[in-house]
Amino acid sequence: MHGMSPVRVALIGTGGIAGAHLDAYSRVKEAEVVAVCDIVPEKAEAAAKRWNVPKWFTDYRKVLQLPEVEAVDICTPHAVHAPIALAALKAGKHVLVEKPMTSNLKDAVKLVKAAKESGKVLFCGIKSRWAPSTQQVKKFIESGALGEIYFAEIVATRRRGIPGWGSTFIRKETAGGGVVLDLGVYLVDTILYLLGFPKPLTCSAIVGGFIGNQPEAVVHGGWWWNPDEFEVDDFGAAFLRFENGTAAVIKVCWAAHIDSLGTSFLLGTKGGLKLTNPPEWFFDHAGYMAQTKLPQAGDSDGFVREVQFFVDAIRNGTPPPVLPEEALTVQAVLDAIYRSANLKREVQVTIPKF
Ligand SMILES: NC(=O)c1ccc[n+]([C@@H]2O[C@H](COP(=O)([O-])OP(=O)(O)OC[C@H]3O[C@@H](n4cnc5c(N)ncnc54)[C@H](O)[C@@H]3O)[C@@H](O)[C@H]2O)c1
């Protein structure tokens, strides 16, 4: 990479999370943001000013016409990822897209196909993948300490954390779905990764918006949102079966009348692990039941690393930590969760092949 010019990036969607991305670019010398874009002109202009970006736009199609732009970073709402990513790949740009890759499986397939055809990088920034805590557990599993993992549970609880800013997370048109997409994507990716991406077979799930449309649920100490605009899910629970015989439970909520949906854990033939930080390992030793805490995983700047992965993939061909096919499998599981909930029965998880 020595001596190469920085990767010239355009960032699209200068809302809540864009600042963390722009800050990360300012710290990675191999990348340079040359344009920002938002449909709200004031937002695009403010981001350009704050981060010293030379050009700002309100129409992403204009950005894609700029010859100097090699890559785009898409920070728009979930349902607005796919059209921009697809157009960008077709325009020959590399794509970093915020999680979830798309708001539905059909769009995910289009994106992965377009990336294959264009030969450009498609990297979905599912940050939990390279979090030190995930990497620590992955290494521990690989040490063999747990034996064969036959069951796992993974949860994320917010007692009252419905994202209300700009409403883009709670309106169907912009979000595509609610907490199952927003936080479920982290859980599905983490559990698939920790289990070594076994082939998912079936899924049985319930999903719903049980709290989000109740005005009285906007309470002190919780996040603010407008219940009148709430059109998506705030709870999901799923049971997944894999081809290798393993099963996993996924539970996630933005709001619930409980302090916790439980603890995430892995059960193996030789040991079990609670996915707390630090993780707690349960095993038998010298005729006794033993347990011990692993060291606490450190911190790392997830966004700086994300930008660095993106740059390395573009300049050096290093595969990004989340491969397009993996993001597609995650999307197939999310799709099965919604399908099962809608049909009120178990469904097959279909992973499109092409
Ligand atoms: N990695 C993380 O930790 C993390 C945290 C929060 C959000 N996110 C993800 O980042 C994405 C954005 O979330 P956010 O909180 O910034 O949302 P947001 O609603 O605050 O910002 C989205 C921005 O996109 C703009 N936009 C919408 N349509 C557009 C279009 N066609 N062209 C250009 N701009 C457009 C909106 O005007 C808005 O400013 C989501 O995918 C979300 O899941 C990731």
The ligand as a Tripos MOL2 file, in Angstrom:
@<TRIPOS>MOLECULE
LIG
   44    48     1     0     0
SMALL
NO_CHARGES

@<TRIPOS>ATOM
      1 N1        -22.7250    0.5450   13.4130 N.am      1 LIG1
      2 C1        -23.4230    1.1250   14.3840 C.2       1 LIG1
      3 O1        -23.0520    1.1090   15.5550 O.2       1 LIG1
      4 C2        -24.6830    1.8370   14.0210 C.ar      1 LIG1
      5 C3        -25.3010    2.6760   14.9240 C.ar      1 LIG1
      6 C4        -26.4360    3.3780   14.5130 C.ar      1 LIG1
      7 C5        -26.9300    3.1850   13.2330 C.ar      1 LIG1
      8 N2        -26.3190    2.3200   12.3810 N.ar      1 LIG1
      9 C6        -26.8360    2.0850   11.0270 C.3       1 LIG1
     10 O2        -26.5300    3.2260   10.2230 O.3       1 LIG1
     11 C7        -27.5800    3.4870    9.2970 C.3       1 LIG1
     12 C8        -28.0900    4.8970    9.5080 C.3       1 LIG1
     13 O3        -28.4900    5.0570   10.8490 O.3       1 LIG1
     14 P1        -28.5700    6.5100   11.5070 P.3       1 LIG1
     15 O4        -28.7720    6.3130   12.9650 O.co2     1 LIG1
     16 O5        -27.4590    7.3520   11.0570 O.co2     1 LIG1
     17 O6        -29.9590    7.0060   10.8660 O.3       1 LIG1
     18 P2        -30.4280    8.5060   10.5930 P.3       1 LIG1
     19 O7        -31.8650    8.4280   10.2590 O.co2     1 LIG1
     20 O8        -29.9760    9.3770   11.7210 O.co2     1 LIG1
     21 O9        -29.6000    8.9540    9.3110 O.3       1 LIG1
     22 C9        -29.8710    8.5190    8.0190 C.3       1 LIG1
     23 C10       -29.6370    9.6810    7.0760 C.3       1 LIG1
     24 O10       -29.8050    9.2390    5.7370 O.3       1 LIG1
     25 C11       -30.4340   10.2910    5.0040 C.3       1 LIG1
     26 N3        -31.0460    9.7470    3.7940 N.ar      1 LIG1
     27 C12       -32.2030    9.0530    3.6630 C.ar      1 LIG1
     28 N4        -32.4110    8.7230    2.3780 N.ar      1 LIG1
     29 C13       -31.3450    9.1960    1.6700 C.ar      1 LIG1
     30 C14       -30.9830    9.1710    0.2980 C.ar      1 LIG1
     31 N5        -31.7530    8.5860   -0.6250 N.pl3     1 LIG1
     32 N6        -29.8320    9.7750   -0.0780 N.ar      1 LIG1
     33 C15       -29.0360   10.3960    0.8400 C.ar      1 LIG1
     34 N7        -29.3400   10.4510    2.1620 N.ar      1 LIG1
     35 C16       -30.4770    9.8550    2.5740 C.ar      1 LIG1
     36 C17       -31.4210   10.8760    5.9960 C.3       1 LIG1
     37 O11       -31.8220   12.1800    5.6340 O.3       1 LIG1
     38 C18       -30.6090   10.8340    7.2880 C.3       1 LIG1
     39 O12       -29.8910   12.0410    7.4880 O.3       1 LIG1
     40 C19       -28.6170    2.3850    9.5530 C.3       1 LIG1
     41 O13       -28.3710    1.3420    8.6770 O.3       1 LIG1
     42 C20       -28.3340    1.9420   10.9780 C.3       1 LIG1
     43 O14       -28.7220    0.6080   11.2650 O.3       1 LIG1
     44 C21       -25.2040    1.6650   12.7500 C.ar      1 LIG1
@<TRIPOS>BOND
     1     1     2 1
     2     2     3 2
     3     2     4 1
     4     4     5 ar
     5     4    44 ar
     6     5     6 ar
     7     6     7 ar
     8     7     8 ar
     9     8     9 1
    10     8    44 ar
    11     9    10 1
    12     9    42 1
    13    10    11 1
    14    11    12 1
    15    11    40 1
    16    12    13 1
    17    13    14 1
    18    14    15 2
    19    14    16 1
    20    14    17 1
    21    17    18 1
    22    18    19 2
    23    18    20 1
    24    18    21 1
    25    21    22 1
    26    22    23 1
    27    23    24 1
    28    23    38 1
    29    24    25 1
    30    25    26 1
    31    25    36 1
    32    26    27 ar
    33    26    35 ar
    34    27    28 ar
    35    28    29 ar
    36    29    30 ar
    37    29    35 ar
    38    30    31 1
    39    30    32 ar
    40    32    33 ar
    41    33    34 ar
    42    34    35 ar
    43    36    37 1
    44    36    38 1
    45    38    39 1
    46    40    41 1
    47    40    42 1
    48    42    43 1
@<TRIPOS>SUBSTRUCTURE
     1 LIG1         1 GROUP 0 **** ****
